[in-house]
Amino acid sequence: MASSNFVDYVKIFCRSGKGGAGSKHLYRDKLTQKGGPDGGDGGRGGHIILRGNKNHWTLIHLKYARHIHSGEGEDGGQSRSFGKEGEDKVIEVPCGTVVYDAETGEFICDIKEDGEEIILVKGGRGGQGNWHFRTATNQTPRFAQPGEPAIERTVILQLKVLADVGLVGFPNAGKSTLLSVVSAAKPEIANYPFTTLVPNLGIVAYRDNKSFVMADIPGIIEGASEGRGLGLRFLRHIERNSILLFMIPADSDDILHEFEILLNELKQYNPELVDKQRILAITKCDMLDEELLADVKKQVPPNIQTVFISSLSGMGIVELKDLIWTEINKESNKVIEIKHRPMEITYHEEEEIEEEIEEEEEEDDLSKYKGIGWDEL
């Protein structure tokens, strides 16, 4: 997928529909001059609903549609006729979308399953007609209840891709090459740093028609937690992974030191990532003879499962896939729940090209709000 089409951060303005006002009609016909109240209730305003859709992979369809409005409820009528409910607005998002309040950074919800629906902004309730307010001492109430006003809310949608294994490594460590070899994905591959600018997903075929999903994120460098390189912007895409595959080239000066740098950057971003199961892959081993390979094996970190691979020659690829399949199927490595921390509301680099969201306020008909209010019931 082209980098321009991968959108994982969108800020949208939502406004639900306001409720319809209740009717204060009094019954009249040619035989009845002074009938009692028969005003109906107003209709509910439309909700704004988020729905998970497995056919969506990014938030690009919301990039240029950032003002979401739902329909307004209709007013009640005579003969106790109810007003029509406002049309709900359904926003379809990819599975793995996390929603935050744009003003406070508070976590709102997480869409994880296909077809899962969550009401993001509730529509205003319709007002009750004067039928509800008749009493023995006030048999002809000439007032009704107004509908509740619309609710406005600005939210941030963030996509955290769903994958079984995430690739972590420095630039030019061979992550994209491995993904292109074991799956049908076609990430950009070149001999310069930061070739990968957006996350890539690939479905890896395994034995007996089984498969698992692998996610490749842009390379991490020392100081990424302080904003160097591409920073930690894309690390949220591996928060949902069952295991992490660290990839370090065999020609590195100090394999153990590079592994510790990567581990520290993950810890700076989210300490929970350090608790995930880890596998280390030493890449580009086709350049080594038996003597050099023996020297590299002495440099690997202790207490971590290590595989020596070469995407070019196919060395160790089958062994790596077997190890990944074993680890992702362990009950202890399955991701059950992610703790979503409040978002820090700061300047986002994508907001350079985004227009500022202008709040649209419609003038309310003040005459509808005369009478009894909701808080007086």
N, C-alpha and C positions, 0 to 999 in steps of 0.2 A: 504494500500500500504506500502510495506517495506520501512524503512527509507533510505536504500541504493539506492532505485529506485526513490526516490523523489529528483529531481534536479531542483532547481528554480533559479540557477545562472550559466551562461555559458559565457565564453569569447572566441570569434571566430575571426579568421583572414579572411577577404574577399578580393578577387581581381576580378574585372570585366575583361571582354575580351577587348583586344585592337582592334581598328578599322583597317580594311584592307586598304592597300594603293591603291590610284587611278592608273589607267593604263596610260602610256604615248605612247601608240601604235599609229602608223601612218598606214593608210589604204594602203594595197598593194594587188594586184592580177596580173594575167598574162596580163591583159589589162590596168592596172593602175600602173604606176611606181612611181608616186609622188602624192599619195592621201593625203587628209587632216587628221586631228586628229580624231580618233574614240575610244579613251581610255575610258573605263567605270569607274564608281565609285566603291570604296571599300565598303565592307559590314560593318555594325555596329557590334561592339563587344557586347557580351552577357551581359545582366543586371544580378544583384543578387537581387532577389525579395523575400520579406517576405509575407507569406500567412497564414491567420488564419485558424486553423483546429479544430473543436469542438471535434474531436476524440482523440486529444492529451491532456494529463493532466499534463505532466511535460516536461522538456527539456532534458530528459535523452538521446534521440536519437541524440543530438548534443554534448554530453559530450566527445565522442571519435571521433568526425568528425569536428574538429575545424579549418580546412583549407578549405575554400569554394572558388572554382575557377569556373568561367563561360567560355564559349567558345570564341575563337577569330574570328573576322570577316575575310573573305577571300578577297584577292586582286581583283580589277576590271580586266576585260579582254578586248579583242578587240571587235570590232563591238558594242561598247557602252554596253558591258555586265556588269551587276552589280555583285559584289561579294556577296557571301552568308553571311547572318547575323550569328553572333556567337550564339551558343545555350545559352538561358537564364538558370540560375540556380535558382530554386525555393526552398526556405527554409520554411517548414511548421512548425508552432509554435502554442502552445495553445492560445486560446483567453484569453486576459489579459496580454500578453507579452509586456514589455516596453523595448525600445532599447536606449542605451546611447553610446556616443563616449568614447572609452576606454582611449584615450589620454587626453581629456579635461573634461570629465564628462558631456558634454552637452547632453540634452535630444534630441533625434532624432525623434522617432515616438512611437505610441501606437497602438497595434493590438487588437481590441475589438470585432470584428464581425467575424463569420464564413465565409470564402471565401474572406475576405478583403485582398487586395494586395497593397503593398507599395514597390516602387523601393528603395532598400537600397543603392546600389552602381550602378551608371549608367555605361554602356559600352561605350567605346570610339567611336566617330563618324568615319565613313569611309571617306577616302580621296576622293576628286573629281578628275576625270580623266582629261586628257588634252583637252577633248572636250569642257570643260567649259571655257578654257582660250584662245580660238581662237579669234583673233581680225582682223581688217582690215590691221593693220600694222604687225601683227604676226600671219600669217595664219597657221603655222605649229609649235605650241608650243611643245617643246621636254621635257617638265617637267609636273609633276602631283603632286598632294597633298598627303602627307603621312597621314596615319590614326592616330587618336588621341591615345595616350598611354593608357594602363590600369590604373585603379584607385585602390589603395590599402587602406584598412581601417580596423582597429581593433575595434570591437564593443562589448559591454556587453549586454547580454539579461537577463532580470530579469522577473520572473513570479510573477504576483499579482493575486491570484485566485479570481474568480468571485463568490460571495455568497451574499445572502440577509441579513443574520444576522451573526455577528461574536461573538464568545465567548471569553470573557476577564476575567482573574482571576489569583489568585496565584496558585502555584502547589498544587495538591490534593484538588482542590475546587469542583471537581465533573463534570468538563467540558466534559471529554471523556465519563464518565458514562451516562450523559444526552444525548450525541450524539448517543451512542449505543442503548439507550432506544427509542428515538423518530425516529430513522432512521435505515437503514440496514447496516450502517457503523460498522466496527469492529475494533475500535482503541485499542491499548494496554492499559490495565487497571491494576494497581498494587498499593499497599499501600506504595509507596515511591515517593519522589518529582521527577519532570521532567521525568515522565513516557512517556509523549508525547514529541517526539524530532522533529517531522515534522508536518506541518498542515494536518488536516484530513477534508474531505468534506463528508457531508451526505445529502441526499434528504429526507426531512420530509414530510410525507403524511398528507394531511389535508382533510377537508370535501369536498364532491362532486368531488372527483378525482383531487383536487387541491394539489399543493405542493410548497415548497420553499426550498432553499439551505442554510444549516448551516455550518459554518466553525469553526473548533476548532484549536487554535494555542497553542504552548507550553506556559507554565505558566510564568507569569511575577513576578519578585520580586523587592523589593525596591533597587534602584541603577542600574536597568537594563539599563537606559540611559547612565550609565558610564561603561557598559560592564559586570556587574555582572550577574551570571547565564548564560542564553543563550543570554543575551543582548537584543537588539531590532531588531535582524536580521529578525524575522518573522512577525513583526508588519506591514510590507508592505502588507501582505495578507488581512488585514482588512480595508485597505484604500478604497476599492471599496464597502464595505458593506453598505447597506441602514441604518441599525441600529446596535447598539452594545449591547450585553447582558452581563452585569457584573454579575459574579457569586461569592458569598462569603458564606462560610459554616456557619451554625447556631452556631457552637461551637467556633467561633472566639472570641478573647478577646475584640476587639473593631471593630465592623462592620463599623462604620462611618470612623474611621481612615484608615482601609484597603481600603475602597472605594476612599478616597482622595489620597492615595498612587498610586493606579491604574490610577486614573484620571491624576495625575501629571506626571506619566511616559509616558502616551499617549501624553500629552502636550509637554513634552521634545522632543519626537520623531517628532511629526507633530501637530502644534497647530490647524489645521483644523479638526483633529479627535475629538476635544472637542465639536465641533459644531454639531456632529451627534446625532441623537435621541438615548437616553439611556433607558434601562430597567434593573432593578436590580432583580436578583433571589437569594433568600436565600435558600441554598441547605441543604441537610441532616436534614430536619425538622422532619423526622420520629423518631429522638432521643428525641424530645421535647414533654412534656405534655402541657396541656392548660396553666398552670401557666407560665412555661418557655417560651412558644410561645408568651404570652402577654408581657413578659419582652424584648424579642428580637424585637418585633414590635416597642418598644420605642427607640431602638437604630438605626433604619434604617434612612438613610439620608432623609431630607425633599425634597419636590418638585421633586420626581422621582417615577415613577410607579414601585411598588414592588410586587413580587409574591413569596410566600413561597411554596417550592417544595420539593419532595423527589423522586429521580429516582428509589429508591428501592421499595417503596410502591405505587408509581404512584400519590402521593399527589400533586395537583396543576399543573400537566402536561398539562391537557386539557385547563385549564385557561391560562397557559403560551402560548400555541400554538395559542389560540384565540387572545391574546394580540399582539403577534408577527405578526400574519396575518393582524390585523387591522393597525398596525404601518407601515409595509412595503408597504401597498397599499395606504398610504397617499401620495399625490402629493408632499408635502413638504419634504418627506423623500427619494424621489427617487434621486439616484446619477446621475447627468447630465454630469458633467465634473470634472476631477481631475487635479489639478495643479501639474505637475511633476517638482520637483525642480532638479537642476543639481546635479549629483552624486559627492560625494567626493571620489576621487580616492585614496584609501588607501589599505593596505594589507588586503586581503580577506582570511578567514580561509580555504576555499576550494582550494586555490591556492597552498597549501602545497603538494597536490598530483597531481596537474596539471603540465604538462610539459610546459616549457616556449615556447611561440609561436615564431618560427624562421621565419624571413622574407625571403621569397624565391623571388629572383630577377633574371629574365631571361635576358640574354644579347640581347639587341635590335639590329636588323640589321640596322646599321647606313646608309647604302646606300639608304634605303627607306625614310630616313628623309632629303635627299638632295632635294632642290627645294623650292617651295613656301610653307609657313606655314599658319596655320589657322589665325594667327593674321595679315597677310598681305592682307586678302581679304577686 
